[in-house]
Amino acid sequence: MNRQGRLILLVWLAWLAPSLCAQTLLPIHVLADEGPFRDSFIQALDAAAIPPLTRVADPQQAELLIAIGDRQFRRAQKLDKPLLGVYVSRSAVALAQRKRCQCQGIWAGVALHDQLAMLEVMMPLARRVGVIVGPESAWTPGMVQDYQGRLGLTLLPVSSVEVLGDRLRERLADFDALLLPVDGQLFGPDTAKLILLTSYRLRRPVFGPDQAYVQAGSVASLYASGADLVAETLVHLQFFHNSRRLRRSGFVHTPTIAVNEHVANSFDMVFHDIESLRDAMEASP
């Protein structure tokens, strides 16, 4: 082939390369506990057109593992493959990375600034907000201390469930509202009654940490729905497909809103239903 022919071939290959790359399938393997969420999550990935994926039964044949939840995330680390954790605790990801795991995660919960933005819309006169943080919480003490918005945040470190009640009784009256992060150890069903009854007795609203707590009696919360987690997972997969590198860990970028209308009304919130709150948050700067 002469020089001109080689040049034409190189130009043609350069033009064709993006198209060929776009059609390259990314082999993935999903580790998840049996249940409806696993089924719907896998179904959504199978239906996704972008990025192009192929789900393989053998994890050794996958270029990327996806593990849902902390238990499966820990199990997947033993396979020594690039790993994306979905709805995993921030502390579990940090521990794995200290062990040199090739992994990142979509953290359980939502970002502190997102929850605070919702609280500001619902309580525009609020100034003092207490934030409980434990060793396994989705937020770190540093995240609370680094906040620079108009609200006055007070960090309330709690080491265990045993001291939670005393801390609430000592400090809750000092605040306009209490904000809770996702934390499977501190804020499970067993402590919901303690926290919410103390809140009602002192007339201090609780925000967060998730949809289940809103159903139990907190005012409102942003949370990572199944659809939010699928969408965020696809963003991470597209990044890996294009670069063969894992995208940095973080919370979902577009969380869902949950509001307990009865509780919001009882505390005279400015907004007390999902639609009006969503519209107000979209309109806020």
C-alpha positions in Angstrom: 0.0 0.0 0.0 1.4 3.4 -1.0 1.7 6.4 1.3 -1.5 8.0 0.1 -3.4 4.8 0.6 -2.1 4.4 4.1 -3.0 8.0 4.9 -6.6 7.4 3.6 -6.8 4.2 5.7 -5.6 6.0 8.8 -8.1 8.8 8.3 -10.9 6.3 7.8 -10.0 4.3 10.9 -9.8 7.5 13.0 -13.3 8.4 11.7 -14.6 4.9 12.5 -12.9 4.5 15.9 -15.6 6.3 18.0 -18.3 4.2 16.4 -16.5 1.0 17.0 -15.7 2.0 20.6 -19.3 2.9 21.3 -20.4 -0.7 20.3 -17.9 -2.4 22.6 -19.8 -4.2 25.3 -18.8 -3.9 28.9 -19.0 -7.2 30.7 -20.4 -6.8 34.2 -21.5 -9.1 37.0 -24.0 -8.1 39.7 -23.8 -9.4 43.3 -27.0 -8.7 45.3 -29.2 -10.4 47.8 -32.3 -12.1 46.4 -35.4 -9.9 46.4 -37.5 -7.5 44.4 -34.9 -4.7 44.4 -32.3 -7.0 42.9 -34.7 -8.1 40.2 -35.8 -4.6 39.2 -32.2 -3.3 39.3 -30.9 -6.0 37.0 -33.9 -5.5 34.7 -33.1 -1.8 34.4 -29.5 -2.5 33.6 -30.4 -5.0 31.0 -32.8 -2.5 29.4 -30.2 0.3 29.3 -28.9 1.2 25.9 -26.1 3.5 27.1 -23.5 2.4 28.0 -23.6 -0.9 26.0 -23.5 -3.7 28.6 -23.4 -7.5 28.8 -24.2 -9.2 32.1 -22.1 -12.3 32.6 -22.9 -15.2 35.0 -19.2 -15.8 35.9 -17.7 -12.9 37.9 -14.2 -13.9 36.6 -15.4 -13.0 33.0 -16.5 -9.5 34.1 -14.4 -6.4 33.7 -16.4 -4.7 36.4 -18.3 -6.0 39.4 -21.4 -4.3 40.9 -22.3 -5.1 44.5 -25.5 -3.9 46.1 -25.3 -3.3 49.9 -22.4 -3.7 52.4 -22.6 -7.5 52.7 -22.2 -8.1 49.0 -19.7 -5.4 48.7 -17.4 -7.1 51.3 -17.9 -10.4 49.5 -17.1 -9.0 46.1 -13.7 -7.6 47.3 -12.4 -11.2 47.5 -12.7 -11.5 43.7 -10.0 -8.9 43.2 -11.7 -7.1 40.3 -12.7 -3.4 39.7 -15.7 -3.0 41.9 -18.6 -0.5 42.2 -20.6 -0.7 45.4 -24.3 0.5 45.2 -26.0 1.9 48.3 -23.0 1.0 50.5 -21.9 2.8 53.6 -19.2 5.4 53.2 -17.2 3.7 56.0 -17.3 0.4 54.1 -15.9 2.0 51.0 -13.2 3.8 53.0 -12.1 0.6 54.7 -11.9 -1.3 51.4 -9.8 1.4 49.8 -7.4 1.3 52.8 -7.0 -2.4 51.9 -6.0 -1.4 48.3 -9.3 -2.5 46.8 -10.0 -1.3 43.3 -13.3 0.1 44.3 -15.6 3.1 44.6 -19.2 3.4 45.8 -22.5 5.1 45.5 -22.9 5.9 49.1 -26.1 5.1 51.1 -28.0 8.2 51.9 -27.9 11.7 50.3 -25.5 14.6 50.6 -25.7 16.9 53.6 -26.1 20.1 51.5 -29.1 18.5 49.7 -30.9 17.8 52.9 -30.1 21.3 54.3 -31.4 22.9 51.1 -34.7 21.1 51.6 -34.8 22.0 55.3 -34.2 25.7 54.4 -37.1 25.7 52.0 -39.5 24.1 54.5 -38.3 26.2 57.5 -37.1 29.5 56.1 -36.9 31.0 59.7 -34.8 28.1 61.1 -31.3 29.2 62.3 -30.1 26.5 64.7 -29.9 22.9 63.4 -28.5 19.9 65.3 -26.9 17.2 63.3 -26.3 13.8 64.9 -23.3 11.9 63.5 -22.0 8.5 64.6 -19.0 6.4 63.5 -21.0 4.7 60.7 -23.0 7.7 59.6 -23.2 8.7 55.9 -21.8 12.2 56.9 -18.5 12.8 58.7 -17.9 15.3 61.4 -15.8 17.2 58.9 -18.7 17.6 56.5 -20.8 19.2 59.2 -17.9 21.5 60.4 -17.1 22.6 56.8 -20.6 23.8 56.1 -20.6 27.5 55.2 -24.3 28.3 54.6 -26.7 30.5 56.5 -27.8 27.9 59.0 -26.0 27.4 62.2 -25.1 23.7 62.4 -24.1 22.0 65.7 -22.4 18.7 65.5 -23.8 16.1 68.0 -21.4 13.2 68.0 -23.0 10.0 69.3 -20.9 6.9 69.7 -23.7 4.3 70.2 -27.4 3.8 70.6 -27.1 3.6 74.3 -26.2 7.3 74.7 -28.6 8.6 72.0 -31.5 9.2 74.4 -29.4 11.2 76.8 -27.9 13.3 74.0 -31.4 14.1 72.7 -32.8 15.1 76.1 -29.7 17.3 76.8 -29.5 19.2 73.5 -32.7 18.9 71.4 -34.4 22.0 73.0 -31.4 24.1 71.9 -32.3 23.8 68.2 -35.0 24.8 65.7 -34.7 21.4 64.0 -32.8 18.1 64.1 -31.2 16.5 61.0 -30.3 12.9 60.8 -28.0 11.1 58.3 -28.4 7.6 57.1 -26.9 5.3 59.7 -28.0 1.7 60.0 -26.6 1.4 63.6 -28.1 4.6 65.1 -31.3 5.2 63.2 -33.0 1.8 62.8 -36.6 1.0 63.7 -35.7 0.5 67.3 -34.6 4.1 67.8 -37.3 5.8 65.7 -39.8 5.8 68.5 -37.3 7.3 70.9 -36.2 10.1 68.6 -39.7 11.0 67.2 -41.5 11.0 70.5 -38.8 13.2 72.0 -39.2 15.5 69.0 -42.9 15.8 69.4 -42.7 16.4 73.1 -40.2 19.3 72.7 -41.9 20.6 69.4 -38.6 20.2 67.5 -39.1 18.8 64.0 -36.8 16.0 62.7 -35.6 15.8 59.1 -34.1 12.7 57.4 -32.7 10.3 57.3 -34.7 8.4 54.7 -38.2 7.4 53.4 -38.8 4.9 56.1 -38.3 7.5 58.8 -40.6 9.9 57.1 -43.3 7.2 57.1 -42.6 6.7 60.8 -43.0 10.4 61.6 -40.1 12.7 60.6 -41.1 15.7 58.6 -39.4 15.1 55.3 -36.3 13.7 53.7 -34.5 13.3 50.5 -33.6 9.7 49.8 -32.0 7.5 47.1 -34.8 5.7 45.4 -34.3 2.6 43.3 -34.6 4.6 40.1 -32.1 7.2 41.5 -29.6 4.3 42.2 -30.0 2.8 38.7 -29.5 6.2 37.1 -26.4 6.9 39.2 -25.0 3.4 38.5 -25.4 4.0 34.7 -23.4 7.2 35.1 -20.6 5.3 36.8 -20.8 2.5 34.2 -20.6 5.0 31.3 -17.5 6.6 32.9 -15.8 3.2 33.3 -16.8 2.2 29.7 -15.2 5.3 28.3 -12.0 5.4 30.5 -11.7 2.0 32.1 -11.3 3.8 35.4 -13.7 4.0 38.3 -15.6 7.2 38.9 -15.1 8.8 42.3 -17.4 7.7 45.1 -20.3 9.9 46.1 -24.0 10.2 46.8 -26.7 10.1 44.2 -27.0 13.5 42.4 -30.8 13.6 41.9 -32.4 12.2 45.1 -36.2 11.8 45.6 -38.3 13.7 48.0 -40.5 12.2 50.8 -42.8 14.3 53.0 -45.1 13.3 55.9 -48.0 15.7 55.2 -49.6 15.2 58.6 -46.4 15.9 60.5 -45.5 18.8 58.2 -48.9 20.4 58.9 -48.6 19.8 62.7 -45.3 21.8 62.7 -46.8 24.5 60.4 -44.3 24.0 57.6 -44.3 26.4 54.7 -44.7 23.4 52.3 -46.3 20.2 53.4 -46.7 18.1 50.2 -44.2 16.6 47.8 -45.3 18.5 44.7 -45.2 22.0 46.2 -41.9 21.3 47.9 -40.3 19.9 44.7 -41.4 23.0 42.8 -40.0 25.3 45.5 -36.7 23.5 45.6 -36.3 23.7 41.8 -37.1 27.4 42.0 -34.6 28.1 44.8 -31.1 29.4 43.9 
